[in-house]
């Protein structure tokens, strides 16, 4: 998720902004530079890919992003829309020639379930202007307006899929706008629910910006689901929600698609090239850590968080995850999702990187950063910008993080980490966990006591049976039948008592209290 901040300029007229009193000429899209020396220096030093692979990464990041869209999987007509695209539009587009050249027809993303995610090599602007593709463009616009299709970048579809949302989950999207991922979460609630029924789960879609929250409402309205609540709070200070019993409500799933520098989006946000600076990541890292920490408190034990950015910078990615996991001392762990979405090409998370100061120097330790090469705010957080010890990074299994590079499958750049909460964190959680453990302990003790009582009764019965004389069946002319009847009734009384004692012990065990 990019920063999304809107800059205002002194003049509302066209032609560009003012710098030192002189008008800066507005550059057309085609004229914008698609390179940055600092960017190149930073990422070659960090070795995010091999030296031989880096030119391919850079070349892909300079090209325009293809068109991507997703069919709303929870709608009844989802299969019909997919078949219409496959049987009508794909064969037609294969015959289309633009400027005498063939174009690649739309194709399903190989890793998206049920062939509901699609990619079209034609950029969105070209698709909009092309007369040959006017019918297909009109189809996409119409289906998008009624909620059957969502226009969404391919890698942006990954985090909601890895969140593993079910129909009964309470889900929080902490930084939800513009809402494409939120829409996926809502769809996941409805997937296994009949069309005439409503799932028991809920999605709380939050955004810190009021205008973007309003845009989020418009986006969600297309889905027509009653299982969504939109809120307007800062993610790092998202309030505790309490139920009628005044108990804190915790979430089963939380999506943290946090604000970031967005340097993985150069294919659609070309101006990132000319504005990129390592300081962007340094400014955002503290906020990202606070948002992820707040998510950890709001999550149920056993729940799942997906932390994601559209940045390639380890300061915004692995540094945030590593320091938050280390802060909670084993209460959180990274989930191995290498077996999920197997057709998705990804690279493991990084374990080493360096800090880049303003003078362009790189550092492995805060002590080597000279005065004047970093701002006061940056120096205060230097420890959080750098990796933990190699041993600790191995213990945290940072390789389980996921890096998606643009050249791997013609997408944008993205980072994803799936985190599970395995132990309580807050005081309230620990208190509830202790109370639950005490209740379970009492039940176990009660059952053990009941079993011990049953065993004692069984031993007493065996003892009584062993002390009784063996009934000798003698054939007598009178009284013989009566003796046999007396002996049989005695045996029956003992057996009945044994059964009654067993039943009472079982009832006590079920109630959780001793006899």
VENKAPE-V925731 format. One record per pair of residues at least 12 apart in sequence whose C-alpha atoms are under 7 Angstrom apart, sorted by the first residue. I is the first residue (numbers start at 0). J is the second residue. Records with the same first field share a line. If there is no record, write none. Layout:
BEGIN
I=J, J
END
This chain:
BEGIN
0=256, 257, 258, 259, 261, 308, 309
1=258, 259, 260, 261, 309
2=258, 259, 260, 261
32=272, 273
33=61, 269, 272
34=272
35=272, 273
38=275
45=352, 353
55=406
56=405, 406
59=405, 406
60=265, 266, 405
61=265, 266
62=266
63=122, 266, 267
64=122, 266, 267, 410
65=118, 119, 120, 121, 122, 123
66=118, 119, 120, 121, 122, 123
67=117, 118, 119, 150, 151, 152, 153
68=116, 117, 118, 148, 149, 150, 151
69=115, 116, 117, 148, 149, 150, 151
70=115, 116, 147, 148, 149
71=147, 148, 186
72=115, 186
73=186, 189, 190
81=115
88=135
89=104, 105
92=104
95=131
103=120
104=119
105=117, 118, 119
106=118, 119
109=342
110=340, 341, 342, 343
144=221
145=221
146=221, 222
151=179
153=410
154=410, 411, 413
156=180
158=305, 307, 415
159=180, 183, 184
162=252, 303, 304, 305
164=184, 187, 188, 252
165=187, 188
166=187, 188, 189, 191, 198, 199, 200
167=198, 199, 200
168=200, 201, 251
169=200, 201, 202, 250, 251, 252
170=201, 202, 203, 250, 251, 252, 253
171=202, 203, 204, 250, 252, 253, 254
172=203, 204, 205, 253, 254, 255
173=204, 205, 206, 234, 254, 255
174=205, 206, 234, 255, 256, 257
175=204, 205, 206
176=206, 211, 212, 215
177=211, 214, 215
178=215, 218
181=204
182=219
185=202
188=200
200=226
201=226, 227
202=226, 227, 228
203=227, 228, 229
204=228, 229, 230
205=229, 230, 231, 232
206=230, 231, 232, 233
207=231, 232, 233, 234
208=231
209=231
212=231
216=229
234=290
235=289, 290, 293
249=297, 298, 299
250=297, 298, 299
251=298, 299, 302, 303
252=298, 302, 303, 304
253=294, 303, 304, 305
254=304, 305, 306
255=291, 305, 306, 307
256=306, 307, 308
257=287, 307, 308
259=283, 308, 309, 310
260=279, 280, 310
261=309, 310
262=309, 310, 311
263=309, 310, 311, 411, 412, 413
264=309, 411, 412
266=411
277=355
280=314, 315
281=377
284=314, 315, 319
287=319
288=319, 323
292=323
296=424, 425
300=420, 421, 422, 423
301=419, 420, 421
302=419, 420
303=418, 419, 420
304=417, 418, 419
305=415, 416, 417, 418
306=415, 416, 417
307=414, 415, 416
308=413, 414, 415
309=412, 413, 414
310=412, 413, 414
311=412, 413, 414
314=384
316=414
317=348, 349
318=383, 384, 385, 386
322=383
330=420, 421, 422, 423, 424
331=418, 419, 420, 421
332=418, 419, 420
333=396, 399, 417, 418, 419
334=399, 417, 418, 419
335=399
344=407
345=401, 402, 403
346=401, 402, 403
347=398, 399, 400, 401, 402
348=397, 398, 399, 400, 401, 402
349=397, 398
350=386, 392, 397
351=386
352=385, 386
353=385
354=384, 385
356=372, 373
357=372, 373
358=372
365=381, 382
400=415, 416
401=414, 415, 416
402=414, 415
442=511
445=508, 511, 512, 513
446=508, 511
448=513
449=504, 508, 513, 514
453=501, 504
END
